[in-house]
């Protein structure tokens, strides 16, 4: 990889002192110990990641990466590829789910166009980090060249750099790309050494016959790229530009000491690739929700992740992660604003 972004550089260290200070504060707040459950755990985790006993989440950065997939030629999506370019315009125009959620959260929405067959051209509010109209069909060859993989990883790292410059306290990555659940399924199977039938789901809304066809397509891709031995090679051969950008963002954020809230199935597949490439990344990942997509639970288990929400969501776009932000903000507010037993004059025992 280039000098600009080295995926192998170690992740930053979590501030265990700040986490311990937050844990001691939780023990002094006016409530039975552990009574706020995982809200307490979230506040303590964020304290360690942000390096301060009283974490806050006022500045949230959401990057949505959009790109098309050559494997769409195999008929694995219920929607045409033209939708990717159209959704890029919709993100910028404020009409997409993540656009609404970002507005409600007061979060920065960073839309990054990496390549689509239906190219809408320059759009206000969209950063063009163009790689190609789409990846190659992984049934016929590697999805990406070495240069394309490097460029996609660096696109993710570039968004993290912008988030840091803006003072973001939390990074969220999202994706859009027709056929990207097929690519994510193939990548997840390779990373987990799992059979496609165990992980393949409906994606954009496939029926049972469509899922069976997707399984066969993924099987062909796995057979062709059985020699890919590392996480980055598997990502190059089976992934997509936006999936690689998410992996790059996870790694760059961990190296920079910026917490990441992981979205759904595709984002978690990208996160697993990042962790397998650089183990220290795992410390910097929080997990927002368990999606309805069939294989997501397996990915979460592999990462020993406990997501905050389970709402049967499967949209992508970072929508699940954005939905979890208010819960994390409440965790921070409770942690900072509740009185201690000493302050309230309440007996602790």
TORKOL-4160 file (C-alpha; in steps of 0.2 Angstrom, whole numbers, padded with zeros to 4 digits, m for minus):
349
<pt num="1" X="0000" Y="0000" Z="0000"/>
<pt num="2" X="0005" Y="0018" Z="m0002"/>
<pt num="3" X="0014" Y="0029" Z="0010"/>
<pt num="4" X="m0002" Y="0039" Z="0012"/>
<pt num="5" X="m0011" Y="0025" Z="0021"/>
<pt num="6" X="m0003" Y="0009" Z="0028"/>
<pt num="7" X="m0017" Y="m0003" Z="0034"/>
<pt num="8" X="m0004" Y="m0013" Z="0044"/>
<pt num="9" X="0001" Y="0002" Z="0056"/>
<pt num="10" X="m0005" Y="m0002" Z="0073"/>
<pt num="11" X="m0021" Y="0005" Z="0080"/>
<pt num="12" X="m0021" Y="0018" Z="0094"/>
<pt num="13" X="m0022" Y="0012" Z="0112"/>
<pt num="14" X="m0038" Y="0014" Z="0122"/>
<pt num="15" X="m0036" Y="0025" Z="0137"/>
<pt num="16" X="m0039" Y="0012" Z="0151"/>
<pt num="17" X="m0037" Y="0026" Z="0164"/>
<pt num="18" X="m0052" Y="0036" Z="0157"/>
<pt num="19" X="m0062" Y="0020" Z="0156"/>
<pt num="20" X="m0058" Y="0015" Z="0174"/>
<pt num="21" X="m0063" Y="0033" Z="0180"/>
<pt num="22" X="m0079" Y="0031" Z="0171"/>
<pt num="23" X="m0082" Y="0014" Z="0179"/>
<pt num="24" X="m0079" Y="0022" Z="0196"/>
<pt num="25" X="m0091" Y="0036" Z="0193"/>
<pt num="26" X="m0105" Y="0024" Z="0187"/>
<pt num="27" X="m0103" Y="0015" Z="0204"/>
<pt num="28" X="m0106" Y="0032" Z="0213"/>
<pt num="29" X="m0122" Y="0037" Z="0203"/>
<pt num="30" X="m0139" Y="0037" Z="0212"/>
<pt num="31" X="m0144" Y="0020" Z="0206"/>
<pt num="32" X="m0141" Y="0002" Z="0210"/>
<pt num="33" X="m0125" Y="m0004" Z="0202"/>
<pt num="34" X="m0128" Y="m0011" Z="0185"/>
<pt num="35" X="m0146" Y="m0005" Z="0184"/>
<pt num="36" X="m0144" Y="0004" Z="0168"/>
<pt num="37" X="m0137" Y="m0011" Z="0160"/>
<pt num="38" X="m0128" Y="m0009" Z="0144"/>
<pt num="39" X="m0131" Y="0010" Z="0144"/>
<pt num="40" X="m0117" Y="0010" Z="0158"/>
<pt num="41" X="m0106" Y="m0001" Z="0147"/>
<pt num="42" X="m0108" Y="0011" Z="0132"/>
<pt num="43" X="m0103" Y="0026" Z="0143"/>
<pt num="44" X="m0088" Y="0017" Z="0150"/>
<pt num="45" X="m0082" Y="0011" Z="0133"/>
<pt num="46" X="m0084" Y="0028" Z="0125"/>
<pt num="47" X="m0074" Y="0036" Z="0139"/>
<pt num="48" X="m0060" Y="0024" Z="0135"/>
<pt num="49" X="m0061" Y="0027" Z="0117"/>
<pt num="50" X="m0062" Y="0046" Z="0118"/>
<pt num="51" X="m0049" Y="0047" Z="0132"/>
<pt num="52" X="m0060" Y="0057" Z="0144"/>
<pt num="53" X="m0071" Y="0051" Z="0159"/>
<pt num="54" X="m0086" Y="0061" Z="0153"/>
<pt num="55" X="m0088" Y="0056" Z="0135"/>
<pt num="56" X="m0099" Y="0066" Z="0123"/>
<pt num="57" X="m0107" Y="0063" Z="0106"/>
<pt num="58" X="m0111" Y="0080" Z="0100"/>
<pt num="59" X="m0101" Y="0079" Z="0083"/>
<pt num="60" X="m0106" Y="0064" Z="0073"/>
<pt num="61" X="m0099" Y="0061" Z="0056"/>
<pt num="62" X="m0107" Y="0049" Z="0043"/>
<pt num="63" X="m0099" Y="0044" Z="0027"/>
<pt num="64" X="m0109" Y="0035" Z="0014"/>
<pt num="65" X="m0099" Y="0027" Z="0000"/>
<pt num="66" X="m0108" Y="0023" Z="m0016"/>
<pt num="67" X="m0102" Y="0011" Z="m0030"/>
<pt num="68" X="m0108" Y="m0002" Z="m0042"/>
<pt num="69" X="m0103" Y="m0021" Z="m0043"/>
<pt num="70" X="m0099" Y="m0031" Z="m0059"/>
<pt num="71" X="m0108" Y="m0046" Z="m0051"/>
<pt num="72" X="m0124" Y="m0038" Z="m0054"/>
<pt num="73" X="m0123" Y="m0045" Z="m0072"/>
<pt num="74" X="m0127" Y="m0062" Z="m0064"/>
<pt num="75" X="m0145" Y="m0056" Z="m0060"/>
<pt num="76" X="m0143" Y="m0056" Z="m0041"/>
<pt num="77" X="m0152" Y="m0040" Z="m0037"/>
<pt num="78" X="m0171" Y="m0035" Z="m0037"/>
<pt num="79" X="m0166" Y="m0018" Z="m0043"/>
<pt num="80" X="m0157" Y="m0012" Z="m0058"/>
<pt num="81" X="m0139" Y="m0004" Z="m0057"/>
<pt num="82" X="m0146" Y="0013" Z="m0062"/>
<pt num="83" X="m0152" Y="0015" Z="m0044"/>
<pt num="84" X="m0135" Y="0017" Z="m0037"/>
<pt num="85" X="m0132" Y="0034" Z="m0047"/>
<pt num="86" X="m0150" Y="0039" Z="m0043"/>
<pt num="87" X="m0148" Y="0036" Z="m0025"/>
<pt num="88" X="m0132" Y="0047" Z="m0025"/>
<pt num="89" X="m0142" Y="0061" Z="m0030"/>
<pt num="90" X="m0156" Y="0057" Z="m0018"/>
<pt num="91" X="m0143" Y="0057" Z="m0003"/>
<pt num="92" X="m0137" Y="0074" Z="m0008"/>
<pt num="93" X="m0155" Y="0080" Z="m0011"/>
<pt num="94" X="m0160" Y="0075" Z="0007"/>
<pt num="95" X="m0173" Y="0062" Z="0002"/>
<pt num="96" X="m0164" Y="0046" Z="0007"/>
<pt num="97" X="m0167" Y="0038" Z="0024"/>
<pt num="98" X="m0149" Y="0042" Z="0030"/>
<pt num="99" X="m0152" Y="0060" Z="0024"/>
<pt num="100" X="m0167" Y="0062" Z="0036"/>
<pt num="101" X="m0158" Y="0053" Z="0050"/>
<pt num="102" X="m0142" Y="0064" Z="0048"/>
<pt num="103" X="m0153" Y="0080" Z="0049"/>
<pt num="104" X="m0162" Y="0074" Z="0064"/>
<pt num="105" X="m0145" Y="0070" Z="0073"/>
<pt num="106" X="m0137" Y="0086" Z="0068"/>
<pt num="107" X="m0123" Y="0075" Z="0060"/>
<pt num="108" X="m0112" Y="0079" Z="0045"/>
<pt num="109" X="m0117" Y="0068" Z="0030"/>
<pt num="110" X="m0102" Y="0065" Z="0019"/>
<pt num="111" X="m0108" Y="0057" Z="0002"/>
<pt num="112" X="m0093" Y="0049" Z="m0007"/>
<pt num="113" X="m0096" Y="0043" Z="m0025"/>
<pt num="114" X="m0083" Y="0030" Z="m0030"/>
<pt num="115" X="m0091" Y="0024" Z="m0046"/>
<pt num="116" X="m0108" Y="0019" Z="m0054"/>
<pt num="117" X="m0114" Y="0013" Z="m0071"/>
<pt num="118" X="m0127" Y="0027" Z="m0071"/>
<pt num="119" X="m0116" Y="0042" Z="m0067"/>
<pt num="120" X="m0125" Y="0057" Z="m0062"/>
<pt num="121" X="m0110" Y="0068" Z="m0064"/>
<pt num="122" X="m0105" Y="0082" Z="m0052"/>
<pt num="123" X="m0118" Y="0085" Z="m0038"/>
<pt num="124" X="m0117" Y="0098" Z="m0025"/>
<pt num="125" X="m0114" Y="0089" Z="m0008"/>
<pt num="126" X="m0106" Y="0074" Z="m0016"/>
<pt num="127" X="m0087" Y="0071" Z="m0016"/>
<pt num="128" X="m0082" Y="0062" Z="m0032"/>
<pt num="129" X="m0068" Y="0050" Z="m0028"/>
<pt num="130" X="m0070" Y="0040" Z="m0044"/>
<pt num="131" X="m0062" Y="0023" Z="m0046"/>
<pt num="132" X="m0072" Y="0015" Z="m0061"/>
<pt num="133" X="m0090" Y="0013" Z="m0066"/>
<pt num="134" X="m0090" Y="m0003" Z="m0056"/>
<pt num="135" X="m0080" Y="m0018" Z="m0050"/>
<pt num="136" X="m0077" Y="m0033" Z="m0061"/>
<pt num="137" X="m0088" Y="m0048" Z="m0060"/>
<pt num="138" X="m0080" Y="m0058" Z="m0047"/>
<pt num="139" X="m0086" Y="m0074" Z="m0056"/>
<pt num="140" X="m0075" Y="m0070" Z="m0070"/>
<pt num="141" X="m0060" Y="m0063" Z="m0061"/>
<pt num="142" X="m0054" Y="m0052" Z="m0046"/>
<pt num="143" X="m0067" Y="m0038" Z="m0042"/>
<pt num="144" X="m0053" Y="m0026" Z="m0041"/>
<pt num="145" X="m0035" Y="m0023" Z="m0046"/>
<pt num="146" X="m0022" Y="m0019" Z="m0033"/>
<pt num="147" X="m0023" Y="m0001" Z="m0038"/>
<pt num="148" X="m0042" Y="0000" Z="m0036"/>
<pt num="149" X="m0041" Y="m0009" Z="m0019"/>
<pt num="150" X="m0028" Y="0004" Z="m0013"/>
<pt num="151" X="m0038" Y="0018" Z="m0020"/>
<pt num="152" X="m0054" Y="0012" Z="m0012"/>
<pt num="153" X="m0045" Y="0009" Z="0005"/>
<pt num="154" X="m0038" Y="0027" Z="0004"/>
<pt num="155" X="m0055" Y="0034" Z="0000"/>
<pt num="156" X="m0061" Y="0028" Z="0017"/>
<pt num="157" X="m0046" Y="0034" Z="0026"/>
<pt num="158" X="m0048" Y="0051" Z="0017"/>
<pt num="159" X="m0066" Y="0052" Z="0025"/>
<pt num="160" X="m0059" Y="0049" Z="0042"/>
<pt num="161" X="m0046" Y="0062" Z="0040"/>
<pt num="162" X="m0060" Y="0075" Z="0036"/>
<pt num="163" X="m0070" Y="0069" Z="0051"/>
<pt num="164" X="m0055" Y="0071" Z="0062"/>
<pt num="165" X="m0052" Y="0089" Z="0055"/>
<pt num="166" X="m0070" Y="0093" Z="0059"/>
<pt num="167" X="m0068" Y="0087" Z="0077"/>
<pt num="168" X="m0080" Y="0072" Z="0075"/>
<pt num="169" X="m0082" Y="0062" Z="0091"/>
<pt num="170" X="m0089" Y="0047" Z="0082"/>
<pt num="171" X="m0087" Y="0040" Z="0064"/>
<pt num="172" X="m0101" Y="0030" Z="0055"/>
<pt num="173" X="m0099" Y="0022" Z="0038"/>
<pt num="174" X="m0113" Y="0018" Z="0026"/>
<pt num="175" X="m0114" Y="0011" Z="0009"/>
<pt num="176" X="m0125" Y="0010" Z="m0007"/>
<pt num="177" X="m0122" Y="m0001" Z="m0022"/>
<pt num="178" X="m0133" Y="m0013" Z="m0031"/>
<pt num="179" X="m0128" Y="m0031" Z="m0029"/>
<pt num="180" X="m0117" Y="m0026" Z="m0014"/>
<pt num="181" X="m0125" Y="m0039" Z="m0002"/>
<pt num="182" X="m0119" Y="m0052" Z="m0015"/>
<pt num="183" X="m0101" Y="m0046" Z="m0013"/>
<pt num="184" X="m0103" Y="m0044" Z="0005"/>
<pt num="185" X="m0109" Y="m0062" Z="0007"/>
<pt num="186" X="m0095" Y="m0069" Z="m0004"/>
<pt num="187" X="m0082" Y="m0059" Z="0007"/>
<pt num="188" X="m0090" Y="m0065" Z="0023"/>
<pt num="189" X="m0090" Y="m0083" Z="0017"/>
<pt num="190" X="m0071" Y="m0081" Z="0013"/>
<pt num="191" X="m0067" Y="m0073" Z="0029"/>
<pt num="192" X="m0077" Y="m0085" Z="0040"/>
<pt num="193" X="m0074" Y="m0101" Z="0030"/>
<pt num="194" X="m0093" Y="m0103" Z="0029"/>
<pt num="195" X="m0104" Y="m0110" Z="0015"/>
<pt num="196" X="m0115" Y="m0097" Z="0005"/>
<pt num="197" X="m0131" Y="m0106" Z="0010"/>
<pt num="198" X="m0127" Y="m0101" Z="0028"/>
<pt num="199" X="m0125" Y="m0083" Z="0025"/>
<pt num="200" X="m0135" Y="m0078" Z="0009"/>
<pt num="201" X="m0150" Y="m0067" Z="0012"/>
<pt num="202" X="m0164" Y="m0058" Z="0003"/>
<pt num="203" X="m0153" Y="m0042" Z="0000"/>
<pt num="204" X="m0164" Y="m0029" Z="m0009"/>
<pt num="205" X="m0179" Y="m0041" Z="m0008"/>
<pt num="206" X="m0175" Y="m0057" Z="m0017"/>
<pt num="207" X="m0188" Y="m0072" Z="m0016"/>
<pt num="208" X="m0183" Y="m0090" Z="m0012"/>
<pt num="209" X="m0178" Y="m0093" Z="m0030"/>
<pt num="210" X="m0168" Y="m0078" Z="m0030"/>
<pt num="211" X="m0158" Y="m0082" Z="m0015"/>
<pt num="212" X="m0154" Y="m0099" Z="m0021"/>
<pt num="213" X="m0147" Y="m0091" Z="m0037"/>
<pt num="214" X="m0137" Y="m0079" Z="m0027"/>
<pt num="215" X="m0130" Y="m0094" Z="m0017"/>
<pt num="216" X="m0124" Y="m0102" Z="m0033"/>
<pt num="217" X="m0116" Y="m0086" Z="m0039"/>
<pt num="218" X="m0107" Y="m0084" Z="m0023"/>
<pt num="219" X="m0101" Y="m0102" Z="m0024"/>
<pt num="220" X="m0094" Y="m0099" Z="m0041"/>
<pt num="221" X="m0084" Y="m0084" Z="m0035"/>
<pt num="222" X="m0077" Y="m0093" Z="m0020"/>
<pt num="223" X="m0071" Y="m0107" Z="m0031"/>
<pt num="224" X="m0063" Y="m0095" Z="m0043"/>
<pt num="225" X="m0054" Y="m0086" Z="m0029"/>
<pt num="226" X="m0050" Y="m0100" Z="m0017"/>
<pt num="227" X="m0032" Y="m0096" Z="m0017"/>
<pt num="228" X="m0035" Y="m0078" Z="m0009"/>
<pt num="229" X="m0026" Y="m0081" Z="0007"/>
<pt num="230" X="m0027" Y="m0064" Z="0017"/>
<pt num="231" X="m0041" Y="m0053" Z="0022"/>
<pt num="232" X="m0035" Y="m0040" Z="0009"/>
<pt num="233" X="m0034" Y="m0052" Z="m0005"/>
<pt num="234" X="m0051" Y="m0058" Z="m0001"/>
<pt num="235" X="m0057" Y="m0041" Z="m0001"/>
<pt num="236" X="m0049" Y="m0037" Z="m0017"/>
<pt num="237" X="m0056" Y="m0052" Z="m0026"/>
<pt num="238" X="m0073" Y="m0053" Z="m0019"/>
<pt num="239" X="m0078" Y="m0036" Z="m0012"/>
<pt num="240" X="m0083" Y="m0019" Z="m0019"/>
<pt num="241" X="m0076" Y="m0001" Z="m0019"/>
<pt num="242" X="m0088" Y="0005" Z="m0006"/>
<pt num="243" X="m0085" Y="m0011" Z="0005"/>
<pt num="244" X="m0066" Y="m0008" Z="0004"/>
<pt num="245" X="m0068" Y="0010" Z="0008"/>
<pt num="246" X="m0078" Y="0005" Z="0024"/>
<pt num="247" X="m0063" Y="m0007" Z="0028"/>
<pt num="248" X="m0051" Y="0007" Z="0025"/>
<pt num="249" X="m0061" Y="0019" Z="0036"/>
<pt num="250" X="m0062" Y="0007" Z="0050"/>
<pt num="251" X="m0043" Y="0004" Z="0050"/>
<pt num="252" X="m0039" Y="0023" Z="0048"/>
<pt num="253" X="m0051" Y="0028" Z="0062"/>
<pt num="254" X="m0043" Y="0015" Z="0074"/>
<pt num="255" X="m0026" Y="0021" Z="0070"/>
<pt num="256" X="m0032" Y="0039" Z="0073"/>
<pt num="257" X="m0041" Y="0035" Z="0089"/>
<pt num="258" X="m0058" Y="0039" Z="0083"/>
<pt num="259" X="m0072" Y="0027" Z="0088"/>
<pt num="260" X="m0082" Y="0019" Z="0074"/>
<pt num="261" X="m0101" Y="0014" Z="0075"/>
<pt num="262" X="m0103" Y="m0001" Z="0063"/>
<pt num="263" X="m0119" Y="m0002" Z="0053"/>
<pt num="264" X="m0127" Y="m0018" Z="0046"/>
<pt num="265" X="m0122" Y="m0034" Z="0037"/>
<pt num="266" X="m0111" Y="m0025" Z="0023"/>
<pt num="267" X="m0103" Y="m0014" Z="0036"/>
<pt num="268" X="m0099" Y="m0028" Z="0047"/>
<pt num="269" X="m0092" Y="m0038" Z="0033"/>
<pt num="270" X="m0080" Y="m0024" Z="0030"/>
<pt num="271" X="m0076" Y="m0022" Z="0048"/>
<pt num="272" X="m0072" Y="m0040" Z="0049"/>
<pt num="273" X="m0060" Y="m0039" Z="0035"/>
<pt num="274" X="m0052" Y="m0024" Z="0043"/>
<pt num="275" X="m0050" Y="m0033" Z="0060"/>
<pt num="276" X="m0042" Y="m0048" Z="0051"/>
<pt num="277" X="m0030" Y="m0037" Z="0042"/>
<pt num="278" X="m0026" Y="m0027" Z="0058"/>
<pt num="279" X="m0032" Y="m0035" Z="0074"/>
<pt num="280" X="m0031" Y="m0019" Z="0085"/>
<pt num="281" X="m0045" Y="m0011" Z="0075"/>
<pt num="282" X="m0057" Y="m0022" Z="0085"/>
<pt num="283" X="m0055" Y="m0011" Z="0100"/>
<pt num="284" X="m0062" Y="0004" Z="0091"/>
<pt num="285" X="m0078" Y="m0003" Z="0085"/>
<pt num="286" X="m0095" Y="m0001" Z="0092"/>
<pt num="287" X="m0109" Y="m0011" Z="0084"/>
<pt num="288" X="m0126" Y="m0003" Z="0082"/>
<pt num="289" X="m0139" Y="m0016" Z="0077"/>
<pt num="290" X="m0142" Y="m0034" Z="0072"/>
<pt num="291" X="m0150" Y="m0033" Z="0054"/>
<pt num="292" X="m0163" Y="m0044" Z="0046"/>
<pt num="293" X="m0150" Y="m0049" Z="0033"/>
<pt num="294" X="m0147" Y="m0068" Z="0036"/>
<pt num="295" X="m0129" Y="m0068" Z="0038"/>
<pt num="296" X="m0127" Y="m0054" Z="0050"/>
<pt num="297" X="m0128" Y="m0063" Z="0066"/>
<pt num="298" X="m0113" Y="m0074" Z="0061"/>
<pt num="299" X="m0102" Y="m0059" Z="0057"/>
<pt num="300" X="m0107" Y="m0051" Z="0074"/>
<pt num="301" X="m0103" Y="m0068" Z="0083"/>
<pt num="302" X="m0086" Y="m0069" Z="0074"/>
<pt num="303" X="m0082" Y="m0051" Z="0081"/>
<pt num="304" X="m0089" Y="m0055" Z="0098"/>
<pt num="305" X="m0100" Y="m0040" Z="0096"/>
<pt num="306" X="m0116" Y="m0036" Z="0105"/>
<pt num="307" X="m0126" Y="m0024" Z="0095"/>
<pt num="308" X="m0137" Y="m0011" Z="0103"/>
<pt num="309" X="m0153" Y="m0013" Z="0093"/>
<pt num="310" X="m0163" Y="m0027" Z="0084"/>
<pt num="311" X="m0176" Y="m0018" Z="0074"/>
<pt num="312" X="m0177" Y="m0030" Z="0059"/>
<pt num="313" X="m0169" Y="m0016" Z="0048"/>
<pt num="314" X="m0159" Y="m0021" Z="0032"/>
<pt num="315" X="m0158" Y="m0005" Z="0022"/>
<pt num="316" X="m0140" Y="m0001" Z="0024"/>
<pt num="317" X="m0134" Y="0017" Z="0020"/>
<pt num="318" X="m0128" Y="0018" Z="0039"/>
<pt num="319" X="m0147" Y="0019" Z="0044"/>
<pt num="320" X="m0146" Y="0007" Z="0058"/>
<pt num="321" X="m0130" Y="0015" Z="0065"/>
<pt num="322" X="m0138" Y="0032" Z="0064"/>
<pt num="323" X="m0153" Y="0025" Z="0073"/>
<pt num="324" X="m0142" Y="0020" Z="0088"/>
<pt num="325" X="m0134" Y="0037" Z="0090"/>
<pt num="326" X="m0148" Y="0044" Z="0102"/>
<pt num="327" X="m0146" Y="0029" Z="0113"/>
<pt num="328" X="m0127" Y="0032" Z="0115"/>
<pt num="329" X="m0131" Y="0051" Z="0118"/>
<pt num="330" X="m0143" Y="0046" Z="0132"/>
<pt num="331" X="m0130" Y="0035" Z="0139"/>
<pt num="332" X="m0117" Y="0049" Z="0139"/>
<pt num="333" X="m0130" Y="0061" Z="0147"/>
<pt num="334" X="m0135" Y="0049" Z="0161"/>
<pt num="335" X="m0116" Y="0046" Z="0164"/>
<pt num="336" X="m0112" Y="0065" Z="0165"/>
<pt num="337" X="m0128" Y="0072" Z="0173"/>
<pt num="338" X="m0134" Y="0060" Z="0186"/>
<pt num="339" X="m0130" Y="0065" Z="0203"/>
<pt num="340" X="m0118" Y="0054" Z="0214"/>
<pt num="341" X="m0124" Y="0048" Z="0231"/>
<pt num="342" X="m0113" Y="0061" Z="0239"/>
<pt num="343" X="m0120" Y="0075" Z="0228"/>
<pt num="344" X="m0138" Y="0070" Z="0231"/>
<pt num="345" X="m0136" Y="0066" Z="0250"/>
<pt num="346" X="m0142" Y="0048" Z="0246"/>
<pt num="347" X="m0136" Y="0034" Z="0256"/>
<pt num="348" X="m0126" Y="0022" Z="0246"/>
<pt num="349" X="m0129" Y="0007" Z="0257"/>
